[in-house]
Amino acid sequence: MSQTQTQTAELDSESTVSEFLRDHPRFMGALFTLLLLLSQSGSAIASQASTVAGP
């Protein structure tokens, strides 16, 4: 596949996602909430791992 075909395919997939999110605004909110929870869970797990007392 040539570079212009690759760029066109990337733009098509981006526009498809943006069109989907424009048509489904509640799904955008759910994605944001999921991203927020995932970003916070890494910090919570890391803080628990650092408080374990060794032998």
Backbone as a printed PyTorch tensor [residue, N CA C, xyz], in Angstrom:
tensor([[[  0.8510,  -1.1720,   0.0000],
         [  0.0000,   0.0000,   0.0000],
         [  0.8980,   1.2380,   0.0000]],

        [[  0.5470,   2.2190,  -0.7890],
         [  1.3630,   3.4250,  -0.8710],
         [  1.0900,   4.3290,   0.3280]],

        [[  1.9260,   5.3410,   0.4770],
         [  1.8000,   6.2480,   1.6170],
         [  0.5000,   7.0390,   1.5600]],

        [[  0.0830,   7.4500,   0.3680],
         [ -1.1700,   8.2120,   0.2710],
         [ -2.3710,   7.3380,   0.6140]],

        [[ -2.3320,   6.0540,   0.2310],
         [ -3.4180,   5.1470,   0.5910],
         [ -3.4470,   4.9290,   2.0960]],

        [[ -2.2870,   4.8370,   2.7260],
         [ -2.2120,   4.6600,   4.1720],
         [ -2.7690,   5.8800,   4.8770]],

        [[ -2.3910,   7.0780,   4.4110],
         [ -2.9050,   8.3020,   5.0250],
         [ -4.4160,   8.4020,   4.8530]],

        [[ -4.9200,   8.0240,   3.6950],
         [ -6.3600,   8.0590,   3.4560],
         [ -7.0760,   7.0760,   4.3730]],

        [[ -6.5150,   5.8830,   4.5510],
         [ -7.1170,   4.8860,   5.4360],
         [ -7.1300,   5.3870,   6.8740]],

        [[ -6.0520,   6.0590,   7.3010],
         [ -6.0000,   6.6050,   8.6580],
         [ -7.0490,   7.6920,   8.8410]],

        [[ -7.1920,   8.5630,   7.8540],
         [ -8.1910,   9.6250,   7.9470],
         [ -9.5960,   9.0500,   7.9550]],

        [[ -9.8410,   8.0060,   7.1710],
         [-11.1560,   7.3760,   7.1540],
         [-11.4960,   6.7810,   8.5090]],

        [[-10.5220,   6.1140,   9.1460],
         [-10.8010,   5.5050,  10.4470],
         [-11.0050,   6.5850,  11.5070]],

        [[-10.2480,   7.6740,  11.4430],
         [-10.4200,   8.7590,  12.4000],
         [-11.7740,   9.4340,  12.2150]],

        [[-12.1730,   9.6500,  10.9660],
         [-13.4510,  10.2950,  10.7320],
         [-14.5940,   9.3730,  11.1290]],

        [[-14.4140,   8.0750,  10.9670],
         [-15.4460,   7.1280,  11.3750],
         [-15.6350,   7.1700,  12.8790]],

        [[-14.5430,   7.2070,  13.6290],
         [-14.6320,   7.2720,  15.0870],
         [-15.2640,   8.5990,  15.5140]],

        [[-14.8280,   9.6920,  14.9090],
         [-15.3920,  10.9860,  15.2930],
         [-16.8720,  11.0840,  14.9290]],

        [[-17.2520,  10.4990,  13.7860],
         [-18.6690,  10.4850,  13.4200],
         [-19.4790,   9.6490,  14.4110]],

        [[-18.9330,   8.5010,  14.8020],
         [-19.6340,   7.6410,  15.7570],
         [-19.8250,   8.3630,  17.0890]],

        [[-18.7650,   9.0100,  17.5760],
         [-18.8660,   9.7140,  18.8570],
         [-19.7870,  10.9250,  18.7540]],

        [[-19.8240,  11.5660,  17.5940],
         [-20.7430,  12.6830,  17.4060],
         [-22.1870,  12.1930,  17.4550]],

        [[-22.4310,  11.0190,  16.8940],
         [-23.7810,  10.4620,  16.8820],
         [-24.1730,   9.8320,  18.2190]],

        [[-23.2060,   9.4800,  19.0560],
         [-23.4720,   8.8250,  20.3350],
         [-22.7320,   9.5610,  21.4560]],

        [[-23.2170,  10.7080,  21.8840],
         [-22.4960,  11.4930,  22.9010],
         [-22.4100,  10.8020,  24.2600]],

        [[-23.3690,   9.9460,  24.6020],
         [-23.3000,   9.2450,  25.8870],
         [-22.1380,   8.2540,  25.8960]],

        [[-21.8260,   7.6810,  24.7410],
         [-20.7080,   6.7680,  24.6400],
         [-19.3950,   7.5060,  24.8790]],

        [[-19.3170,   8.7570,  24.4370],
         [-18.1210,   9.5650,  24.6820],
         [-17.9400,   9.7750,  26.1850]],

        [[-19.0260,  10.0200,  26.8980],
         [-18.9550,  10.1700,  28.3520],
         [-18.5080,   8.8860,  29.0210]],

        [[-18.9940,   7.7500,  28.5260],
         [-18.5880,   6.4610,  29.0910],
         [-17.1050,   6.1980,  28.8420]],

        [[-16.6170,   6.5440,  27.6590],
         [-15.1910,   6.3770,  27.3680],
         [-14.3340,   7.2650,  28.2660]],

        [[-14.7950,   8.4850,  28.5030],
         [-14.0540,   9.3860,  29.3810],
         [-14.0030,   8.8390,  30.8010]],

        [[-15.1280,   8.3330,  31.2890],
         [-15.1820,   7.7690,  32.6400],
         [-14.2710,   6.5590,  32.7550]],

        [[-14.2820,   5.6940,  31.7440],
         [-13.4140,   4.5250,  31.7440],
         [-11.9430,   4.9320,  31.7550]],

        [[-11.6010,   5.9200,  30.9660],
         [-10.2270,   6.4140,  30.9380],
         [ -9.8230,   6.9790,  32.2940]],

        [[-10.7220,   7.7040,  32.9160],
         [-10.4500,   8.2650,  34.2400],
         [-10.2250,   7.1640,  35.2680]],

        [[-11.0840,   6.1510,  35.2770],
         [-10.9350,   5.0480,  36.2300],
         [ -9.6420,   4.2730,  36.0060]],

        [[ -9.3070,   4.0260,  34.7400],
         [ -8.0750,   3.2970,  34.4510],
         [ -6.8390,   4.0900,  34.8510]],

        [[ -6.8670,   5.3900,  34.6540],
         [ -5.7050,   6.1990,  35.0230],
         [ -5.5360,   6.2580,  36.5360]],

        [[ -6.6230,   6.2140,  37.2890],
         [ -6.5360,   6.2480,  38.7440],
         [ -6.1960,   4.8840,  39.3280]],

        [[ -6.6050,   3.8130,  38.6640],
         [ -6.3560,   2.4740,  39.2210],
         [ -4.8670,   2.1430,  39.2260]],

        [[ -4.1190,   2.6180,  38.2630],
         [ -2.6810,   2.3810,  38.2570],
         [ -2.0090,   3.0010,  39.4700]],

        [[ -2.4100,   4.1930,  39.8300],
         [ -1.8500,   4.8570,  41.0070],
         [ -2.2460,   4.1280,  42.2870]],

        [[ -3.4740,   3.6750,  42.3600],
         [ -3.9430,   2.9660,  43.5570],
         [ -3.2030,   1.6460,  43.7340]],

        [[ -3.0060,   0.9210,  42.6670],
         [ -2.2900,  -0.3540,  42.7560],
         [ -0.8290,  -0.1170,  43.1280]],

        [[ -0.2170,   0.9120,  42.5750],
         [  1.1730,   1.2120,  42.8800],
         [  1.3420,   1.6110,  44.3330]],

        [[  0.3890,   2.3460,  44.8880],
         [  0.5150,   2.7490,  46.2890],
         [  0.3530,   1.5590,  47.2130]],

        [[ -0.4780,   0.5990,  46.8590],
         [ -0.6430,  -0.6060,  47.6710],
         [  0.6220,  -1.4640,  47.6340]],

        [[  1.2620,  -1.5400,  46.5020],
         [  2.4580,  -2.3690,  46.3580],
         [  3.6140,  -1.7930,  47.1580]],

        [[  3.6590,  -0.4860,  47.3240],
         [  4.7840,   0.1060,  48.0330],
         [  4.6130,   0.0370,  49.5540]],

        [[  3.4200,  -0.2880,  50.0530],
         [  3.2120,  -0.3290,  51.5050],
         [  3.3070,  -1.7200,  52.0910]],

        [[  3.6420,  -2.7280,  51.2660],
         [  3.7750,  -4.0930,  51.7670],
         [  5.0850,  -4.2080,  52.5280]],

        [[  4.9960,  -4.6620,  53.7860],
         [  6.1990,  -4.8120,  54.6140],
         [  6.9070,  -6.1130,  54.2730]],

        [[  8.1880,  -6.0480,  54.1340],
         [  8.9680,  -7.2520,  53.8100],
         [  9.3880,  -8.0030,  55.0650]],

        [[  9.9620,  -9.1820,  54.9080],
         [ 10.3860,  -9.9870,  56.0750],
         [ 11.6010,  -9.4180,  56.7700]]])
